Amino acid sequence: MRKISSFILPIFIFSVLTFITEAFGATGQAVLAEIQTRYESTQDFEASFLQEYVGKVMQRPQRGEGKVFFKKKGMMRWDYRVPKQIFISDGETLWYFQPEENQVQVSDAAMMIKKFALLAGEGDLSRDFNIINFNDSIPQKENYFILELTPKEPYPALARLVLTVDKKTYYVVQTDVFDELGNVTRTRFTDIKTNVNLSNSLFQFTIPPGAEVLRFQEPAASSPGSKGGPSK
């Protein structure tokens, strides 16, 4: 059995941080407020993505690319062309499908959405994150704002978050998610479209006939380091 892609956990973290409104002369706190305001007024979006996972002990980074779709209340769909795989949440159930192995991993979305409240429309960036660095003029990236954040409540998969924001369009064009070990998942978004009235059916998944199904359950009272186990 192949392990879940290293991209998956950071997907929940940066999935809603996709664009930002105009912020001339902005402070870091003003930028956070603009992100929050735009997020609350956005019902759905779609984009193309390029993704790279760089591990501390890996000789070569893992790369992925494809199309991503998001909708309020925890709905998301990542269609990877490379590597071939699909990751879907309808807000209640998560499906991770690896076509080459004809294997589907199924888990409860509620616990993950609770951990990353922005997906459920309940998050507040100023409340949940500290700003540790904000730059609006870096020579090698003069067309971007760079916003560096750390979560106020620690979580192993998210030790630091860096957002790269286009000054002309005010889209978050790149997210860098660092875990506590220093591994980083970098995702770059292009061709972003917002409020396109995505159908809920896009976030449904039918398990293919004959596929191996692994179901993961979160412990009822889990400790910070505990993990749910798979069952068939």
Z-matrix of the N, CA and C atoms (Angstrom, degrees):
N
C 1 1.458
C 2 1.517 1 110.38
N 3 1.320 2 117.11 1 132.31
C 4 1.448 3 121.32 2 178.90
C 5 1.516 4 109.75 3 -83.28
N 6 1.312 5 117.47 4 144.54
C 7 1.454 6 121.34 5 178.84
C 8 1.525 7 110.60 6 -72.63
N 9 1.339 8 115.64 7 157.66
C 10 1.451 9 120.46 8 175.59
C 11 1.515 10 109.07 9 -60.35
N 12 1.314 11 116.34 10 140.87
C 13 1.466 12 121.82 11 -179.24
C 14 1.512 13 111.35 12 -52.62
N 15 1.336 14 116.51 13 143.20
C 16 1.463 15 121.76 14 177.66
C 17 1.518 16 111.93 15 -64.74
N 18 1.334 17 117.40 16 -13.02
C 19 1.453 18 120.56 17 -179.63
C 20 1.524 19 112.27 18 -77.98
N 21 1.322 20 118.57 19 -22.42
C 22 1.453 21 120.63 20 -162.50
C 23 1.526 22 113.86 21 -64.66
N 24 1.334 23 119.90 22 -51.66
C 25 1.460 24 119.64 23 -177.32
C 26 1.526 25 113.10 24 -59.40
N 27 1.322 26 119.54 25 -45.82
C 28 1.464 27 117.44 26 178.43
C 29 1.514 28 113.95 27 -63.83
N 30 1.317 29 118.72 28 -19.99
C 31 1.458 30 120.76 29 177.18
C 32 1.514 31 110.47 30 -54.91
N 33 1.322 32 118.11 31 -42.72
C 34 1.451 33 121.24 32 -177.98
C 35 1.524 34 111.55 33 -66.46
N 36 1.300 35 116.32 34 -31.81
C 37 1.449 36 120.65 35 -173.83
C 38 1.509 37 112.38 36 -71.50
N 39 1.344 38 117.32 37 -48.12
C 40 1.454 39 118.67 38 -172.68
C 41 1.514 40 113.76 39 -104.29
N 42 1.330 41 117.02 40 9.50
C 43 1.454 42 118.83 41 -171.49
C 44 1.515 43 114.10 42 -64.02
N 45 1.333 44 117.98 43 -27.09
C 46 1.457 45 119.39 44 -177.92
C 47 1.516 46 112.44 45 -100.39
N 48 1.320 47 119.02 46 -2.97
C 49 1.463 48 121.53 47 -176.76
C 50 1.519 49 109.65 48 -94.76
N 51 1.326 50 117.28 49 69.79
C 52 1.446 51 120.19 50 -168.25
C 53 1.516 52 114.28 51 -109.41
N 54 1.310 53 119.47 52 -24.29
C 55 1.456 54 119.50 53 -178.78
C 56 1.513 55 110.22 54 -157.27
N 57 1.329 56 114.98 55 167.94
C 58 1.456 57 121.09 56 -171.99
C 59 1.519 58 109.80 57 -150.60
N 60 1.331 59 118.15 58 148.72
C 61 1.452 60 121.42 59 179.80
C 62 1.517 61 111.58 60 -84.92
N 63 1.341 62 115.69 61 176.96
C 64 1.452 63 121.67 62 -176.14
C 65 1.524 64 111.38 63 -59.99
N 66 1.341 65 116.94 64 139.02
C 67 1.470 66 120.53 65 -175.23
C 68 1.513 67 110.84 66 -149.10
N 69 1.327 68 118.21 67 58.54
C 70 1.456 69 121.33 68 -179.78
C 71 1.522 70 109.90 69 -62.88
N 72 1.318 71 116.35 70 132.60
C 73 1.454 72 121.34 71 178.50
C 74 1.512 73 112.94 72 62.51
N 75 1.312 74 116.50 73 26.28
C 76 1.453 75 120.79 74 -172.07
C 77 1.515 76 112.23 75 -73.26
N 78 1.313 77 114.96 76 149.13
C 79 1.451 78 120.87 77 167.37
C 80 1.526 79 107.43 78 -91.23
N 81 1.333 80 115.82 79 168.96
C 82 1.449 81 118.93 80 178.77
C 83 1.520 82 112.04 81 -59.16
N 84 1.344 83 117.67 82 -41.25
C 85 1.449 84 121.01 83 -179.73
C 86 1.525 85 111.29 84 -65.59
N 87 1.347 86 116.74 85 -37.24
C 88 1.464 87 119.73 86 177.71
C 89 1.518 88 111.13 87 -64.84
N 90 1.329 89 116.48 88 -39.05
C 91 1.462 90 120.10 89 178.01
C 92 1.524 91 110.55 90 -64.03
N 93 1.333 92 117.22 91 -42.68
C 94 1.462 93 119.71 92 177.78
C 95 1.519 94 110.47 93 -59.88
N 96 1.326 95 116.30 94 -41.81
C 97 1.462 96 119.78 95 179.60
C 98 1.521 97 111.50 96 -63.58
N 99 1.341 98 117.01 97 -38.54
C 100 1.458 99 120.63 98 178.73
C 101 1.525 100 111.36 99 -66.80
N 102 1.327 101 116.94 100 -40.72
C 103 1.465 102 120.10 101 176.62
C 104 1.525 103 110.02 102 -59.84
N 105 1.338 104 116.26 103 -45.78
C 106 1.455 105 120.67 104 -178.72
C 107 1.527 106 111.26 105 -61.48
N 108 1.339 107 116.17 106 -44.80
C 109 1.459 108 120.61 107 -179.31
C 110 1.520 109 111.24 108 -62.11
N 111 1.321 110 117.15 109 -45.57
C 112 1.458 111 120.31 110 -179.28
C 113 1.530 112 110.86 111 -66.76
N 114 1.319 113 116.64 112 -40.54
C 115 1.460 114 119.70 113 179.10
C 116 1.525 115 111.04 114 -58.94
N 117 1.321 116 115.94 115 -44.97
C 118 1.456 117 119.81 116 -176.81
C 119 1.527 118 112.40 117 -66.14
N 120 1.330 119 117.75 118 -23.24
C 121 1.467 120 120.80 119 -179.33
C 122 1.533 121 112.15 120 -96.15
N 123 1.314 122 117.66 121 1.71
C 124 1.466 123 121.99 122 -177.81
C 125 1.517 124 109.93 123 -107.91
N 126 1.323 125 115.41 124 124.87
C 127 1.459 126 120.00 125 -178.98
C 128 1.525 127 112.68 126 -90.64
N 129 1.351 128 117.26 127 -34.20
C 130 1.458 129 119.67 128 179.85
C 131 1.520 130 109.72 129 -159.71
N 132 1.319 131 116.46 130 165.94
C 133 1.462 132 120.71 131 173.38
C 134 1.520 133 110.38 132 -160.43
N 135 1.320 134 114.60 133 163.28
C 136 1.453 135 121.09 134 175.36
C 137 1.523 136 108.89 135 -138.30
N 138 1.324 137 117.57 136 156.05
C 139 1.455 138 121.82 137 -178.57
C 140 1.520 139 109.54 138 -163.99
N 141 1.327 140 115.69 139 160.31
C 142 1.459 141 121.58 140 166.53
C 143 1.523 142 107.26 141 -88.95
N 144 1.341 143 116.86 142 153.65
C 145 1.458 144 118.55 143 -179.21
C 146 1.523 145 110.84 144 -142.67
N 147 1.319 146 113.80 145 150.51
C 148 1.460 147 123.93 146 167.94
C 149 1.513 148 106.33 147 -120.90
N 150 1.306 149 117.78 148 133.84
C 151 1.452 150 121.38 149 -171.40
C 152 1.523 151 110.12 150 -134.11
N 153 1.330 152 115.12 151 143.18
C 154 1.459 153 120.37 152 -179.89
C 155 1.518 154 109.02 153 -141.92
N 156 1.326 155 115.45 154 130.48
C 157 1.458 156 121.54 155 175.85
C 158 1.522 157 108.65 156 -112.30
N 159 1.326 158 115.83 157 122.08
C 160 1.462 159 121.43 158 -179.02
C 161 1.522 160 108.35 159 -115.83
N 162 1.321 161 116.54 160 110.14
C 163 1.456 162 121.31 161 178.81
C 164 1.517 163 111.81 162 -91.98
N 165 1.305 164 116.24 163 153.27
C 166 1.466 165 121.46 164 -177.45
C 167 1.517 166 112.19 165 -62.97
N 168 1.326 167 117.66 166 -31.09
C 169 1.463 168 120.27 167 -175.61
C 170 1.525 169 111.98 168 -109.81
N 171 1.327 170 117.32 169 8.94
C 172 1.462 171 120.22 170 -178.08
C 173 1.524 172 110.55 171 -91.50
N 174 1.319 173 116.18 172 137.99
C 175 1.457 174 120.39 173 176.98
C 176 1.525 175 111.51 174 -77.85
N 177 1.331 176 116.08 175 -33.35
C 178 1.451 177 120.68 176 179.42
C 179 1.523 178 109.78 177 -127.73
N 180 1.337 179 117.93 178 139.36
C 181 1.460 180 119.71 179 178.26
C 182 1.517 181 111.34 180 -72.04
N 183 1.318 182 116.07 181 153.02
C 184 1.458 183 121.70 182 172.23
C 185 1.524 184 107.81 183 -88.00
N 186 1.333 185 117.28 184 137.98
C 187 1.459 186 120.83 185 -177.49
C 188 1.525 187 110.33 186 -125.78
N 189 1.315 188 114.80 187 148.81
C 190 1.452 189 121.04 188 177.32
C 191 1.513 190 110.19 189 -146.30
N 192 1.327 191 115.91 190 159.06
C 193 1.454 192 120.50 191 176.64
C 194 1.512 193 109.07 192 -156.98
N 195 1.337 194 115.57 193 156.52
C 196 1.447 195 119.29 194 179.14
C 197 1.510 196 111.87 195 164.58
N 198 1.323 197 115.51 196 -147.18
C 199 1.456 198 123.30 197 -176.84
C 200 1.523 199 108.62 198 -125.99
N 201 1.348 200 115.91 199 140.44
C 202 1.451 201 120.04 200 -178.40
C 203 1.524 202 110.03 201 -128.07
N 204 1.330 203 115.44 202 145.76
C 205 1.459 204 122.47 203 179.49
C 206 1.525 205 108.48 204 -134.43
N 207 1.336 206 116.86 205 139.25
C 208 1.458 207 121.46 206 177.28
C 209 1.514 208 110.11 207 -135.18
N 210 1.344 209 114.61 208 149.82
C 211 1.455 210 120.76 209 174.60
C 212 1.516 211 108.00 210 -147.23
N 213 1.321 212 115.93 211 149.28
C 214 1.461 213 120.41 212 -178.08
C 215 1.526 214 112.19 213 -53.26
N 216 1.311 215 114.13 214 157.58
C 217 1.464 216 124.17 215 -178.86
C 218 1.519 217 112.78 216 72.63
N 219 1.338 218 115.84 217 36.46
C 220 1.455 219 119.63 218 169.38
C 221 1.508 220 116.20 219 80.14
N 222 1.327 221 118.56 220 13.28
C 223 1.464 222 120.50 221 179.12
C 224 1.522 223 110.39 222 -89.42
N 225 1.325 224 116.30 223 132.04
C 226 1.455 225 120.91 224 179.31
C 227 1.520 226 109.78 225 -155.13
N 228 1.325 227 115.03 226 155.65
C 229 1.462 228 120.83 227 177.63
C 230 1.523 229 108.17 228 -148.09
N 231 1.327 230 116.59 229 121.37
C 232 1.456 231 123.37 230 175.20
C 233 1.520 232 108.18 231 -111.35
N 234 1.326 233 117.10 232 109.01
C 235 1.461 234 122.40 233 175.97
C 236 1.524 235 108.59 234 -98.26
N 237 1.323 236 116.01 235 103.29
C 238 1.465 237 121.08 236 -179.70
C 239 1.532 238 109.99 237 -87.02
N 240 1.312 239 115.90 238 126.86
C 241 1.463 240 120.34 239 168.24
C 242 1.520 241 109.65 240 -82.53
N 243 1.344 242 115.27 241 -35.98
C 244 1.464 243 122.93 242 178.26
C 245 1.530 244 108.03 243 -138.37
N 246 1.349 245 118.65 244 119.51
C 247 1.467 246 126.61 245 -13.16
C 248 1.523 247 109.93 246 -70.77
N 249 1.294 248 118.12 247 161.51
C 250 1.453 249 121.80 248 -176.62
C 251 1.522 250 109.88 249 -70.93
N 252 1.345 251 117.00 250 108.34
C 253 1.449 252 121.35 251 179.91
C 254 1.530 253 108.63 252 -167.44
N 255 1.323 254 116.19 253 161.74
C 256 1.456 255 121.85 254 -179.35
C 257 1.522 256 108.12 255 -134.33
N 258 1.332 257 115.07 256 137.37
C 259 1.459 258 121.21 257 177.65
C 260 1.524 259 107.48 258 -128.24
N 261 1.337 260 118.43 259 121.02
C 262 1.466 261 122.49 260 -173.45
C 263 1.527 262 110.46 261 -134.44
N 264 1.336 263 115.08 262 140.09
C 265 1.454 264 121.65 263 169.73
C 266 1.521 265 108.76 264 -132.05
N 267 1.342 266 116.47 265 133.77
C 268 1.460 267 120.27 266 174.15
C 269 1.521 268 111.38 267 -100.73
N 270 1.342 269 116.11 268 11.62
C 271 1.453 270 121.43 269 -177.96
C 272 1.513 271 113.12 270 96.31
N 273 1.332 272 116.22 271 -16.62
C 274 1.461 273 121.14 272 178.61
C 275 1.527 274 112.30 273 -121.74
N 276 1.330 275 115.73 274 -39.22
C 277 1.462 276 121.17 275 -177.93
C 278 1.516 277 110.12 276 -124.19
N 279 1.328 278 115.80 277 142.35
C 280 1.457 279 122.19 278 173.80
C 281 1.526 280 108.82 279 -108.18
N 282 1.340 281 115.53 280 133.67
C 283 1.465 282 121.15 281 174.90
C 284 1.524 283 108.85 282 -122.29
N 285 1.318 284 116.03 283 134.47
C 286 1.466 285 121.45 284 175.16
C 287 1.518 286 106.78 285 -126.68
N 288 1.350 287 116.06 286 110.81
C 289 1.457 288 121.81 287 -171.63
C 290 1.520 289 110.21 288 -112.62
N 291 1.346 290 115.20 289 127.02
C 292 1.455 291 122.67 290 175.15
C 293 1.530 292 108.03 291 -112.23
N 294 1.343 293 116.89 292 98.50
C 295 1.471 294 120.64 293 -173.53
C 296 1.526 295 113.75 294 -58.23
N 297 1.337 296 117.43 295 -38.80
C 298 1.455 297 119.53 296 -175.87
C 299 1.519 298 111.76 297 -63.84
N 300 1.322 299 116.40 298 -30.23
C 301 1.460 300 120.25 299 178.50
C 302 1.521 301 111.82 300 -99.34
N 303 1.337 302 116.68 301 -5.24
C 304 1.464 303 122.32 302 -175.90
C 305 1.530 304 109.97 303 50.48
N 306 1.322 305 114.67 304 49.65
C 307 1.463 306 121.35 305 -176.82
C 308 1.533 307 109.62 306 -126.38
N 309 1.326 308 116.00 307 136.93
C 310 1.457 309 122.61 308 178.50
C 311 1.520 310 108.97 309 -123.17
N 312 1.321 311 116.20 310 127.30
C 313 1.453 312 121.09 311 174.10
C 314 1.526 313 107.76 312 -104.97
N 315 1.335 314 115.98 313 127.53
C 316 1.457 315 122.63 314 -173.67
C 317 1.525 316 109.33 315 -120.46
N 318 1.339 317 115.99 316 133.45
C 319 1.464 318 119.75 317 177.82
C 320 1.517 319 109.60 318 -147.55
N 321 1.322 320 115.62 319 170.06
C 322 1.462 321 122.54 320 -177.89
C 323 1.519 322 109.53 321 -83.30
N 324 1.330 323 117.26 322 128.45
C 325 1.462 324 121.07 323 -179.35
C 326 1.524 325 112.49 324 -79.27
N 327 1.330 326 117.68 325 -19.96
C 328 1.461 327 120.54 326 -171.81
C 329 1.523 328 112.27 327 -60.62
N 330 1.330 329 117.25 328 -43.42
C 331 1.457 330 119.95 329 -177.71
C 332 1.519 331 110.79 330 -66.73
N 333 1.342 332 117.08 331 -40.05
C 334 1.445 333 120.27 332 -179.54
C 335 1.524 334 111.04 333 -67.69
N 336 1.342 335 116.82 334 -41.08
C 337 1.460 336 120.07 335 179.12
C 338 1.519 337 110.47 336 -65.63
N 339 1.317 338 116.87 337 -35.03
C 340 1.455 339 120.43 338 178.52
C 341 1.520 340 110.82 339 -65.05
N 342 1.319 341 116.77 340 -37.12
C 343 1.460 342 120.64 341 179.22
C 344 1.515 343 111.14 342 -70.78
N 345 1.337 344 116.46 343 -34.62
C 346 1.468 345 121.44 344 -179.00
C 347 1.519 346 107.84 345 -117.59
N 348 1.357 347 114.92 346 79.19
C 349 1.457 348 121.52 347 -167.31
C 350 1.519 349 113.96 348 -62.85
N 351 1.334 350 118.68 349 -21.38
C 352 1.459 351 120.03 350 179.97
C 353 1.524 352 111.46 351 -58.19
N 354 1.314 353 116.82 352 -31.99
C 355 1.461 354 120.16 353 -178.97
C 356 1.521 355 111.41 354 -64.62
N 357 1.314 356 117.21 355 -28.11
C 358 1.460 357 121.23 356 -178.39
C 359 1.517 358 111.90 357 -96.11
N 360 1.324 359 117.54 358 8.01
C 361 1.452 360 120.83 359 -179.57
C 362 1.520 361 113.17 360 75.92
N 363 1.325 362 117.14 361 19.43
C 364 1.454 363 121.31 362 -176.11
C 365 1.522 364 112.71 363 -114.96
N 366 1.319 365 117.31 364 -1.26
C 367 1.462 366 120.14 365 -175.48
C 368 1.518 367 112.84 366 -83.33
N 369 1.315 368 115.37 367 160.26
C 370 1.456 369 122.47 368 176.90
C 371 1.525 370 106.73 369 -142.13
N 372 1.344 371 117.21 370 112.39
C 373 1.464 372 120.70 371 -174.34
C 374 1.517 373 112.12 372 -59.76
N 375 1.341 374 117.19 373 -44.94
C 376 1.466 375 119.80 374 -179.12
C 377 1.518 376 111.51 375 -64.58
N 378 1.329 377 116.22 376 -32.85
C 379 1.458 378 120.60 377 179.00
C 380 1.520 379 111.59 378 -75.58
N 381 1.351 380 116.81 379 -38.48
C 382 1.455 381 121.07 380 -169.24
C 383 1.525 382 114.63 381 -94.20
N 384 1.359 383 117.70 382 -16.41
C 385 1.459 384 120.74 383 -176.00
C 386 1.525 385 111.95 384 -128.73
N 387 1.336 386 114.82 385 149.60
C 388 1.460 387 122.74 386 168.55
C 389 1.521 388 109.67 387 -102.47
N 390 1.327 389 116.66 388 140.68
C 391 1.460 390 120.74 389 174.84
C 392 1.519 391 108.50 390 -88.67
N 393 1.332 392 117.33 391 123.87
C 394 1.455 393 119.76 392 178.02
C 395 1.527 394 111.77 393 -108.87
N 396 1.337 395 116.40 394 -13.87
C 397 1.469 396 118.99 395 177.22
C 398 1.519 397 109.02 396 -163.86
N 399 1.336 398 115.95 397 139.92
C 400 1.461 399 121.12 398 176.05
C 401 1.516 400 108.62 399 -144.35
N 402 1.332 401 116.50 400 124.84
C 403 1.462 402 121.31 401 179.41
C 404 1.522 403 109.61 402 -130.59
N 405 1.335 404 116.64 403 135.98
C 406 1.464 405 119.61 404 175.25
C 407 1.522 406 111.57 405 -115.40
N 408 1.330 407 116.49 406 6.84
C 409 1.472 408 119.35 407 176.42
C 410 1.518 409 109.57 408 -154.15
N 411 1.319 410 115.65 409 93.12
C 412 1.458 411 122.27 410 175.31
C 413 1.520 412 106.82 411 -113.18
N 414 1.328 413 119.17 412 124.87
C 415 1.468 414 121.43 413 -173.21
C 416 1.518 415 114.54 414 -46.78
N 417 1.330 416 117.30 415 -49.32
C 418 1.453 417 119.34 416 -176.14
C 419 1.526 418 111.94 417 -78.19
N 420 1.312 419 117.85 418 -10.60
C 421 1.466 420 121.61 419 178.83
C 422 1.524 421 109.03 420 -135.51
N 423 1.329 422 116.64 421 52.87
C 424 1.454 423 120.90 422 -171.79
C 425 1.521 424 113.48 423 -69.26
N 426 1.309 425 118.55 424 -15.11
C 427 1.458 426 121.50 425 -179.91
C 428 1.521 427 113.61 426 -92.73
N 429 1.323 428 117.00 427 9.24
C 430 1.454 429 119.83 428 -173.38
C 431 1.528 430 112.61 429 -132.98
N 432 1.332 431 114.95 430 150.40
C 433 1.454 432 121.69 431 161.16
C 434 1.527 433 106.90 432 -85.11
N 435 1.324 434 116.96 433 143.66
C 436 1.467 435 121.84 434 174.07
C 437 1.523 436 107.54 435 -121.93
N 438 1.319 437 116.54 436 118.76
C 439 1.457 438 122.16 437 -176.44
C 440 1.526 439 108.38 438 -120.82
N 441 1.329 440 116.20 439 121.67
C 442 1.469 441 121.86 440 -177.55
C 443 1.522 442 109.40 441 -112.75
N 444 1.324 443 116.64 442 126.53
C 445 1.456 444 122.81 443 -173.08
C 446 1.524 445 111.57 444 -128.15
N 447 1.318 446 115.29 445 153.98
C 448 1.463 447 121.27 446 168.96
C 449 1.519 448 108.03 447 -130.37
N 450 1.335 449 118.23 448 143.68
C 451 1.469 450 120.45 449 -179.38
C 452 1.529 451 111.09 450 -72.93
N 453 1.317 452 116.00 451 143.12
C 454 1.460 453 120.01 452 177.50
C 455 1.518 454 111.54 453 -72.68
N 456 1.332 455 116.47 454 -29.80
C 457 1.457 456 121.39 455 174.50
C 458 1.526 457 107.51 456 -105.14
N 459 1.335 458 119.23 457 118.36
C 460 1.474 459 121.22 458 -175.23
C 461 1.519 460 112.10 459 -65.48
N 462 1.345 461 114.15 460 144.36
C 463 1.453 462 121.51 461 174.80
C 464 1.519 463 107.16 462 -149.05
N 465 1.347 464 118.16 463 131.56
C 466 1.474 465 120.19 464 -172.85
C 467 1.522 466 114.85 465 -54.87
N 468 1.338 467 118.02 466 -35.49
C 469 1.454 468 120.65 467 -176.07
C 470 1.519 469 113.18 468 -78.64
N 471 1.344 470 117.36 469 -11.02
C 472 1.457 471 120.93 470 -177.42
C 473 1.523 472 110.39 471 -139.01
N 474 1.327 473 116.18 472 94.88
C 475 1.453 474 121.26 473 176.00
C 476 1.523 475 111.17 474 -96.44
N 477 1.353 476 115.78 475 -30.82
C 478 1.468 477 120.51 476 -177.97
C 479 1.524 478 108.77 477 -155.91
N 480 1.328 479 116.03 478 143.20
C 481 1.453 480 122.29 479 -179.26
C 482 1.525 481 109.05 480 -129.94
N 483 1.337 482 117.42 481 126.21
C 484 1.462 483 122.41 482 178.67
C 485 1.527 484 108.48 483 -117.45
N 486 1.338 485 116.10 484 124.73
C 487 1.457 486 122.03 485 179.41
C 488 1.522 487 109.52 486 -109.22
N 489 1.322 488 116.84 487 131.84
C 490 1.462 489 122.61 488 174.46
C 491 1.523 490 107.64 489 -108.52
N 492 1.341 491 116.22 490 120.60
C 493 1.458 492 122.17 491 -171.10
C 494 1.520 493 110.29 492 -118.82
N 495 1.318 494 116.87 493 126.70
C 496 1.462 495 122.14 494 177.97
C 497 1.524 496 109.91 495 -69.89
N 498 1.345 497 116.88 496 125.68
C 499 1.460 498 120.52 497 -177.38
C 500 1.527 499 113.36 498 -71.70
N 501 1.326 500 117.50 499 -22.70
C 502 1.463 501 119.93 500 -178.99
C 503 1.528 502 111.83 501 -84.89
N 504 1.319 503 115.58 502 -44.67
C 505 1.463 504 119.18 503 -178.22
C 506 1.519 505 112.87 504 -98.76
N 507 1.346 506 116.39 505 -20.07
C 508 1.457 507 123.51 506 -176.94
C 509 1.516 508 112.83 507 62.38
N 510 1.324 509 115.98 508 29.41
C 511 1.450 510 121.15 509 168.67
C 512 1.527 511 108.96 510 -86.96
N 513 1.334 512 116.07 511 143.99
C 514 1.456 513 120.27 512 166.65
C 515 1.520 514 106.52 513 -76.45
N 516 1.313 515 116.27 514 103.87
C 517 1.464 516 120.41 515 -173.81
C 518 1.521 517 112.62 516 -91.47
N 519 1.324 518 117.08 517 -12.27
C 520 1.466 519 119.17 518 178.10
C 521 1.519 520 109.80 519 -153.46
N 522 1.329 521 115.82 520 139.35
C 523 1.453 522 121.83 521 173.45
C 524 1.524 523 108.87 522 -123.73
N 525 1.324 524 116.18 523 137.15
C 526 1.461 525 122.36 524 175.60
C 527 1.522 526 107.42 525 -120.39
N 528 1.327 527 115.93 526 114.57
C 529 1.456 528 122.02 527 -177.95
C 530 1.524 529 108.81 528 -107.91
N 531 1.326 530 116.48 529 117.69
C 532 1.468 531 122.65 530 179.94
C 533 1.523 532 109.13 531 -104.41
N 534 1.341 533 116.76 532 131.82
C 535 1.453 534 118.95 533 173.86
C 536 1.522 535 109.85 534 -91.89
N 537 1.323 536 116.66 535 -179.39
C 538 1.464 537 120.56 536 -173.91
C 539 1.529 538 112.87 537 -68.75
N 540 1.330 539 117.54 538 -15.82
C 541 1.462 540 121.51 539 178.66
C 542 1.528 541 112.65 540 -92.49
N 543 1.331 542 116.55 541 -4.42
C 544 1.458 543 120.01 542 -179.46
C 545 1.514 544 114.27 543 93.37
N 546 1.338 545 117.99 544 1.62
C 547 1.455 546 120.62 545 173.73
C 548 1.528 547 108.87 546 -70.64
N 549 1.317 548 117.31 547 146.95
C 550 1.462 549 120.14 548 -177.05
C 551 1.527 550 110.61 549 -130.78
N 552 1.322 551 115.76 550 136.82
C 553 1.456 552 122.78 551 171.07
C 554 1.522 553 107.84 552 -111.04
N 555 1.320 554 115.82 553 117.03
C 556 1.473 555 121.85 554 -178.09
C 557 1.524 556 108.72 555 -109.33
N 558 1.323 557 116.17 556 126.00
C 559 1.461 558 121.38 557 -179.84
C 560 1.517 559 109.59 558 -126.61
N 561 1.320 560 116.17 559 129.12
C 562 1.461 561 122.11 560 178.02
C 563 1.522 562 109.17 561 -113.91
N 564 1.342 563 116.10 562 128.61
C 565 1.449 564 122.41 563 -177.38
C 566 1.526 565 110.64 564 -104.27
N 567 1.333 566 116.20 565 141.23
C 568 1.462 567 122.10 566 175.33
C 569 1.526 568 108.29 567 -139.29
N 570 1.333 569 115.53 568 163.96
C 571 1.475 570 121.69 569 177.00
C 572 1.523 571 111.90 570 52.89
N 573 1.327 572 116.54 571 46.22
C 574 1.462 573 121.26 572 -178.19
C 575 1.527 574 110.70 573 -75.34
N 576 1.342 575 115.14 574 132.80
C 577 1.461 576 121.89 575 174.75
C 578 1.526 577 108.34 576 -128.39
N 579 1.329 578 116.14 577 135.69
C 580 1.461 579 119.63 578 -175.59
C 581 1.522 580 111.08 579 -119.77
N 582 1.351 581 114.90 580 155.18
C 583 1.466 582 122.73 581 178.23
C 584 1.534 583 111.65 582 48.35
N 585 1.324 584 114.81 583 56.44
C 586 1.469 585 121.11 584 -178.10
C 587 1.531 586 111.79 585 -100.76
N 588 1.336 587 116.32 586 9.53
C 589 1.464 588 121.80 587 176.36
C 590 1.535 589 111.77 588 59.37
N 591 1.313 590 115.28 589 54.69
C 592 1.458 591 120.51 590 178.46
C 593 1.531 592 110.77 591 -65.32
N 594 1.307 593 116.37 592 138.01
C 595 1.458 594 121.39 593 179.26
C 596 1.527 595 110.84 594 -75.11
N 597 1.324 596 116.68 595 143.74
C 598 1.463 597 120.45 596 176.97
C 599 1.522 598 111.71 597 -61.90
N 600 1.332 599 116.62 598 -25.83
C 601 1.458 600 119.91 599 -179.05
C 602 1.531 601 112.49 600 -64.32
N 603 1.332 602 116.17 601 -21.75
C 604 1.467 603 120.26 602 178.18
C 605 1.519 604 111.00 603 -64.35
N 606 1.332 605 116.34 604 -22.84
C 607 1.463 606 121.38 605 -174.87
C 608 1.529 607 112.12 606 -105.49
N 609 1.321 608 115.35 607 22.01
C 610 1.457 609 121.45 608 174.16
C 611 1.524 610 109.05 609 -106.70
N 612 1.331 611 116.23 610 151.85
C 613 1.455 612 120.21 611 -179.34
C 614 1.525 613 109.52 612 -137.81
N 615 1.312 614 116.00 613 130.88
C 616 1.460 615 122.19 614 175.52
C 617 1.524 616 108.87 615 -104.45
N 618 1.315 617 116.29 616 121.12
C 619 1.459 618 120.67 617 -178.41
C 620 1.530 619 109.67 618 -65.76
N 621 1.334 620 118.15 619 125.71
C 622 1.470 621 121.13 620 -178.01
C 623 1.533 622 111.46 621 -64.06
N 624 1.335 623 116.80 622 147.04
C 625 1.470 624 120.47 623 177.28
C 626 1.534 625 111.03 624 -57.70
N 627 1.310 626 115.64 625 133.76
C 628 1.453 627 120.81 626 176.60
C 629 1.511 628 115.30 627 83.00
N 630 1.340 629 117.44 628 -1.86
C 631 1.464 630 119.84 629 -178.93
C 632 1.525 631 110.75 630 -71.46
N 633 1.309 632 115.98 631 143.73
C 634 1.463 633 121.26 632 172.57
C 635 1.520 634 107.79 633 -74.27
N 636 1.326 635 117.06 634 130.07
C 637 1.459 636 121.85 635 -177.00
C 638 1.526 637 109.45 636 -116.12
N 639 1.310 638 116.05 637 123.13
C 640 1.463 639 122.52 638 175.33
C 641 1.518 640 108.12 639 -113.95
N 642 1.327 641 116.37 640 124.72
C 643 1.463 642 121.08 641 -178.59
C 644 1.518 643 109.50 642 -109.04
N 645 1.341 644 114.91 643 129.03
C 646 1.460 645 121.01 644 -178.86
C 647 1.515 646 109.30 645 -109.26
N 648 1.341 647 115.03 646 134.58
C 649 1.454 648 120.21 647 179.83
C 650 1.517 649 110.03 648 -120.93
N 651 1.334 650 115.58 649 138.34
C 652 1.459 651 122.00 650 176.17
C 653 1.524 652 108.36 651 -82.84
N 654 1.351 653 118.97 652 133.38
C 655 1.463 654 120.22 653 176.88
C 656 1.525 655 110.92 654 -57.86
N 657 1.327 656 116.54 655 146.22
C 658 1.463 657 120.89 656 -177.36
C 659 1.511 658 112.35 657 -60.02
N 660 1.337 659 117.59 658 -38.36
C 661 1.461 660 121.78 659 178.13
C 662 1.525 661 107.30 660 -131.64
N 663 1.303 662 116.06 661 80.69
C 664 1.445 663 119.75 662 -172.18
C 665 1.510 664 111.83 663 -86.00
N 666 1.320 665 116.81 664 142.29
C 667 1.458 666 122.44 665 173.09
C 668 1.519 667 108.25 666 -84.32
N 669 1.370 668 118.15 667 164.17
C 670 1.452 669 119.59 668 -175.56
C 671 1.521 670 114.61 669 -53.63
N 672 1.329 671 117.86 670 -30.69
C 673 1.458 672 119.20 671 -176.26
C 674 1.520 673 114.63 672 -100.16
N 675 1.350 674 116.76 673 1.76
C 676 1.455 675 118.77 674 -174.59
C 677 1.507 676 111.60 675 -82.42
N 678 1.339 677 116.90 676 157.46
C 679 1.455 678 122.53 677 -179.86
C 680 1.523 679 109.36 678 -135.62
N 681 1.320 680 114.61 679 148.96
C 682 1.451 681 119.50 680 175.49
C 683 1.512 682 109.40 681 -77.39
N 684 1.308 683 115.95 682 156.61
C 685 1.449 684 119.92 683 -179.27
C 686 1.505 685 111.94 684 -108.62
N 687 1.349 686 117.18 685 156.76
C 688 1.459 687 120.48 686 -179.72
C 689 1.511 688 112.24 687 -83.48
N 690 1.319 689 114.99 688 152.14
C 691 1.451 690 119.95 689 171.71
C 692 1.528 691 107.33 690 -143.13
N 693 1.305 692 116.48 691 158.11
C 694 1.459 693 120.36 692 -178.50
C 695 1.521 694 110.14 693 -106.09
